[in-house]
């Protein structure tokens, strides 16, 4: 009887300590093997191409090329690539972006060791894996009106501490236009002021600092 080969895994994260932690979790598992590591999205694409792992663990915030761009590139070249996002960002918007890019699972780095192993086995078997709390957030906001590109640009600048006048100058629009867009943003996010808009947008992964 032929033994089932182990699940071949690629770990992608710009923090060596995190990659070491993943290696330590995988080492005792007889059905898993860490076959490679990468420290940014560009390295991840090259490593996936060379190693053809069964499952890739992918961070989102990385230099050179971020995780979402790397997922899109890998899935564009390898349609059946199985990728698990492993991130600190628990926001529903970031999770939806990752899943739309082609990720099969979305896990937080604070997840229990068992959850990571369960997710790897589930994704390798062709299933999706999204923790209940993140799935609930996605469902809660599924019917929300999305922010327009202009609204996102303005909200990002607000998050960076820019005043309306500075935003208007940078985007070559009037202050009244900025105010009108912000009013729309507040309504869509169900908030009442700039501070609440920024904290909500950061928590949900709509914008990042």
Sine and cosine of phi, psi and omega as CSV:
sin_phi,cos_phi,sin_psi,cos_psi,sin_omega,cos_omega
0.00,0.00,0.79,-0.62,-0.04,-1.00
-0.99,0.15,0.76,-0.65,0.01,-1.00
-0.94,0.33,0.58,-0.81,0.04,-1.00
-0.94,0.33,0.79,-0.62,-0.01,-1.00
-0.92,0.40,0.50,-0.87,-0.01,-1.00
-0.93,0.37,0.38,-0.92,0.08,-1.00
-0.95,0.30,0.87,-0.50,-0.05,-1.00
-1.00,0.04,0.83,-0.55,-0.18,-0.98
-0.85,-0.52,0.67,-0.74,0.11,-0.99
-0.94,-0.34,0.79,-0.61,0.02,-1.00
-0.96,-0.26,0.82,-0.58,-0.04,-1.00
-0.84,-0.54,0.91,-0.41,0.02,-1.00
-0.28,-0.96,0.60,-0.80,-0.03,-1.00
-0.99,0.14,-0.04,1.00,0.04,-1.00
-0.96,-0.27,0.92,-0.39,-0.01,-1.00
-0.84,0.54,-0.57,0.82,-0.01,-1.00
-0.88,0.47,-0.64,0.77,0.02,-1.00
-0.92,0.40,-0.67,0.75,0.03,-1.00
-0.90,0.44,-0.61,0.79,0.06,-1.00
-0.90,0.44,-0.62,0.78,0.02,-1.00
-0.90,0.43,-0.66,0.75,0.05,-1.00
-0.89,0.46,-0.69,0.72,0.00,-1.00
-0.86,0.51,-0.64,0.77,-0.01,-1.00
-0.92,0.38,-0.58,0.82,0.02,-1.00
-0.94,0.33,-0.62,0.78,-0.07,-1.00
-0.98,0.19,-0.49,0.87,-0.13,-0.99
-0.78,0.62,-0.70,0.71,-0.05,-1.00
-0.97,0.24,-0.15,0.99,-0.09,-1.00
-0.99,0.12,0.89,-0.45,-0.04,-1.00
-0.93,0.36,-0.37,0.93,-0.04,-1.00
-0.99,-0.16,0.23,0.97,-0.01,-1.00
-0.69,-0.72,0.51,-0.86,0.02,-1.00
-0.57,-0.82,0.83,-0.56,0.07,-1.00
-0.99,0.17,0.92,-0.39,-0.10,-1.00
-0.98,-0.20,-0.21,0.98,-0.01,-1.00
-0.13,-0.99,0.27,-0.96,0.03,-1.00
-0.69,-0.72,0.43,-0.90,0.08,-1.00
-0.56,-0.83,0.49,-0.87,-0.08,-1.00
-0.94,-0.34,-0.02,1.00,0.10,-0.99
-0.39,-0.92,0.13,-0.99,-0.08,-1.00
-0.89,0.46,-0.63,0.78,0.00,-1.00
-0.90,0.43,-0.68,0.73,0.07,-1.00
-0.88,0.47,-0.60,0.80,-0.02,-1.00
-0.88,0.47,-0.69,0.72,0.00,-1.00
-0.89,0.46,-0.71,0.70,0.00,-1.00
-0.90,0.43,-0.67,0.74,-0.02,-1.00
-0.92,0.39,-0.63,0.78,0.02,-1.00
-0.90,0.44,-0.66,0.75,-0.01,-1.00
-0.89,0.46,-0.64,0.77,-0.05,-1.00
-0.98,0.18,-0.61,0.79,-0.14,-0.99
-0.99,-0.13,-0.42,0.91,-0.07,-1.00
0.74,0.67,0.85,0.52,-0.01,-1.00
-0.93,0.38,0.34,-0.94,0.07,-1.00
-0.96,0.26,-0.59,0.81,-0.03,-1.00
-0.62,-0.79,0.68,-0.74,0.10,-0.99
-0.91,-0.41,0.70,-0.71,0.10,-0.99
-0.99,-0.17,0.87,-0.50,-0.20,-0.98
-0.83,-0.56,0.83,-0.55,0.16,-0.99
-0.97,0.23,0.28,-0.96,0.01,-1.00
-0.99,-0.16,-0.81,0.58,-0.06,-1.00
-0.99,0.11,0.97,-0.25,0.02,-1.00
-0.59,-0.81,0.41,-0.91,0.04,-1.00
-0.96,0.28,0.17,-0.99,0.06,-1.00
0.93,0.37,-0.90,0.44,0.07,-1.00
-0.60,-0.80,0.79,-0.61,-0.04,-1.00
-0.98,0.22,0.13,-0.99,-0.09,-1.00
-0.90,0.45,-0.62,0.78,-0.01,-1.00
-0.90,0.43,-0.67,0.74,0.04,-1.00
-0.91,0.42,-0.62,0.79,0.01,-1.00
-0.92,0.40,-0.65,0.76,0.03,-1.00
-0.88,0.48,-0.73,0.69,0.00,-1.00
-0.86,0.50,-0.69,0.73,-0.01,-1.00
-0.91,0.40,-0.70,0.71,-0.02,-1.00
-0.91,0.41,-0.70,0.71,-0.01,-1.00
-0.93,0.37,-0.46,0.89,0.06,-1.00
-0.93,0.37,-0.51,0.86,-0.02,-1.00
-1.00,-0.07,-0.58,0.82,-0.02,-1.00
-0.81,-0.59,1.00,-0.06,-0.16,-0.99
-0.86,0.51,-0.50,0.87,-0.05,-1.00
-0.99,-0.16,0.24,0.97,0.01,-1.00
-0.86,0.52,0.69,-0.73,-0.01,-1.00
-0.94,-0.34,0.90,-0.43,-0.14,-0.99
-0.80,-0.60,0.73,-0.69,0.07,-1.00
-0.93,-0.36,0.84,-0.55,0.10,-1.00
-0.99,0.15,0.77,-0.64,0.03,-1.00
-0.83,-0.56,0.96,-0.29,-0.23,-0.97
-0.60,-0.80,0.21,-0.98,0.10,-1.00
-1.00,-0.04,-0.15,0.99,-0.10,-0.99
-1.00,0.01,0.93,-0.37,-0.08,-1.00
-1.00,-0.08,0.03,1.00,-0.07,-1.00
-0.91,0.41,0.58,-0.82,-0.02,-1.00
-0.91,0.40,-0.58,0.81,-0.04,-1.00
-0.92,0.40,-0.68,0.73,0.03,-1.00
-0.90,0.43,-0.62,0.79,0.02,-1.00
-0.90,0.44,-0.70,0.72,0.01,-1.00
-0.89,0.46,-0.66,0.75,0.04,-1.00
-0.86,0.51,-0.69,0.73,-0.02,-1.00
-0.91,0.42,-0.70,0.72,-0.01,-1.00
-0.91,0.40,-0.63,0.78,0.04,-1.00
-0.92,0.39,-0.53,0.85,0.02,-1.00
-0.94,0.34,-0.34,0.94,0.04,-1.00
0.81,-0.59,0.04,1.00,0.05,-1.00
-0.92,0.40,0.57,-0.82,0.01,-1.00
-0.99,-0.12,-0.24,0.97,-0.01,-1.00
-0.46,-0.89,0.40,-0.92,-0.01,-1.00
-0.68,-0.74,0.95,-0.32,-0.05,-1.00
-0.85,-0.52,0.51,-0.86,0.10,-1.00
-1.00,0.02,0.53,-0.85,0.00,-1.00
-0.90,0.43,-0.32,0.95,0.04,-1.00
-0.99,0.10,0.00,1.00,-0.02,-1.00
-0.87,0.50,0.48,-0.88,0.06,-1.00
-0.91,0.43,0.50,-0.87,0.01,-1.00
-0.79,0.61,-0.68,0.74,-0.02,-1.00
-0.89,0.46,-0.58,0.81,-0.02,-1.00
-0.91,0.41,-0.63,0.78,0.04,-1.00
-0.89,0.46,-0.71,0.70,-0.01,-1.00
-0.91,0.42,-0.65,0.76,0.03,-1.00
-0.89,0.46,-0.65,0.76,-0.01,-1.00
-0.91,0.42,-0.68,0.73,0.01,-1.00
-0.87,0.50,-0.72,0.69,-0.02,-1.00
-0.92,0.40,-0.63,0.78,0.00,-1.00
-0.91,0.41,-0.73,0.69,-0.02,-1.00
-0.91,0.41,-0.64,0.77,0.03,-1.00
-0.88,0.47,-0.52,0.85,0.01,-1.00
-0.99,0.12,0.03,1.00,0.06,-1.00
1.00,-0.08,0.20,0.98,-0.01,-1.00
-0.97,-0.23,0.27,-0.96,0.10,-0.99
-1.00,-0.08,0.38,-0.93,-0.01,-1.00
-0.59,-0.81,0.93,-0.38,0.06,-1.00
-0.73,-0.68,0.85,-0.53,0.00,-1.00
-0.82,0.57,0.51,-0.86,-0.10,-1.00
-0.84,0.55,-0.65,0.76,-0.06,-1.00
-0.93,0.38,-0.57,0.82,0.03,-1.00
-0.97,0.25,-0.65,0.76,0.05,-1.00
-0.86,0.51,-0.62,0.78,0.01,-1.00
-0.91,0.42,-0.66,0.75,0.04,-1.00
-0.90,0.44,-0.65,0.76,0.03,-1.00
-0.88,0.47,-0.72,0.70,0.00,-1.00
-0.90,0.43,-0.63,0.78,-0.03,-1.00
-0.87,0.49,-0.58,0.81,-0.07,-1.00
-0.96,-0.27,0.16,0.99,-0.08,-1.00
-0.86,0.51,-0.52,0.85,-0.04,-1.00
-1.00,-0.07,0.05,1.00,-0.02,-1.00
-0.93,0.38,0.53,-0.85,0.13,-0.99
-0.96,0.29,0.80,-0.61,0.01,-1.00
-0.94,0.33,0.46,-0.89,0.09,-1.00
-0.96,0.28,0.59,-0.81,0.06,-1.00
-0.96,0.27,0.22,-0.98,0.02,-1.00
-0.86,0.51,-0.65,0.76,0.01,-1.00
-0.92,0.39,-0.67,0.75,0.03,-1.00
-0.89,0.45,-0.64,0.77,0.04,-1.00
-0.89,0.45,-0.68,0.74,-0.01,-1.00
-0.89,0.46,-0.69,0.73,0.01,-1.00
-0.92,0.39,-0.69,0.72,0.00,-1.00
-0.89,0.45,-0.61,0.79,0.04,-1.00
-0.89,0.47,-0.66,0.75,0.01,-1.00
-0.94,0.34,-0.59,0.81,0.09,-1.00
-0.88,0.47,-0.67,0.74,0.01,-1.00
-0.89,0.46,-0.46,0.89,0.02,-1.00
-1.00,0.07,0.05,1.00,0.09,-1.00
1.00,-0.01,0.23,0.97,-0.03,-1.00
-0.98,0.20,0.63,-0.78,0.10,-1.00
-0.99,0.17,0.28,-0.96,-0.03,-1.00
-0.83,0.55,-0.65,0.76,-0.03,-1.00
-0.89,0.45,-0.68,0.74,0.00,-1.00
-0.92,0.39,-0.62,0.78,0.03,-1.00
-0.90,0.44,-0.70,0.72,0.00,-1.00
-0.86,0.51,-0.69,0.72,-0.01,-1.00
-0.91,0.42,-0.69,0.72,-0.06,-1.00
-0.92,0.40,-0.59,0.81,-0.05,-1.00
-0.99,-0.12,0.03,1.00,0.01,-1.00
0.84,0.54,0.72,0.69,0.08,-1.00
-0.74,-0.67,0.15,-0.99,-0.01,-1.00
-0.99,0.13,0.34,-0.94,0.06,-1.00
-0.88,0.47,-0.59,0.81,0.01,-1.00
-0.89,0.45,-0.60,0.80,0.04,-1.00
-0.91,0.40,-0.66,0.75,0.06,-1.00
-0.86,0.51,-0.74,0.68,-0.01,-1.00
-0.88,0.47,-0.63,0.77,0.00,-1.00
-0.91,0.42,-0.68,0.73,0.03,-1.00
-0.90,0.43,-0.66,0.75,0.01,-1.00
-0.91,0.43,-0.60,0.80,0.05,-1.00
-0.87,0.49,-0.65,0.76,0.04,-1.00
-0.92,0.40,-0.66,0.75,0.04,-1.00
-0.87,0.49,-0.72,0.69,0.00,-1.00
-0.86,0.52,-0.67,0.74,-0.01,-1.00
-0.91,0.41,-0.69,0.73,-0.04,-1.00
-0.93,0.37,-0.56,0.83,-0.01,-1.00
-1.00,-0.03,-0.08,1.00,-0.02,-1.00
0.85,0.52,0.77,0.64,0.04,-1.00
-0.79,-0.61,0.13,-0.99,-0.10,-0.99
-0.85,-0.53,-0.11,0.99,0.00,-1.00
-0.45,-0.89,0.11,-0.99,-0.07,-1.00
-0.89,0.45,-0.69,0.72,-0.05,-1.00
-0.88,0.48,-0.72,0.69,0.01,-1.00
-0.91,0.41,-0.60,0.80,0.03,-1.00
-0.88,0.47,-0.70,0.72,-0.02,-1.00
-0.92,0.39,-0.72,0.69,-0.02,-1.00
-0.90,0.43,-0.62,0.78,0.03,-1.00
-0.92,0.39,-0.69,0.72,-0.02,-1.00
-0.90,0.44,-0.63,0.77,0.02,-1.00
-0.93,0.38,-0.69,0.73,-0.02,-1.00
-0.89,0.46,-0.63,0.78,-0.05,-1.00
-1.00,0.06,-0.12,0.99,0.01,-1.00
0.99,0.13,0.32,0.95,0.01,-1.00
-0.95,0.30,-0.65,0.76,0.10,-0.99
-0.77,-0.64,0.24,-0.97,0.03,-1.00
-0.65,-0.76,0.49,-0.87,0.04,-1.00
-0.98,-0.21,0.00,0.00,0.00,0.00
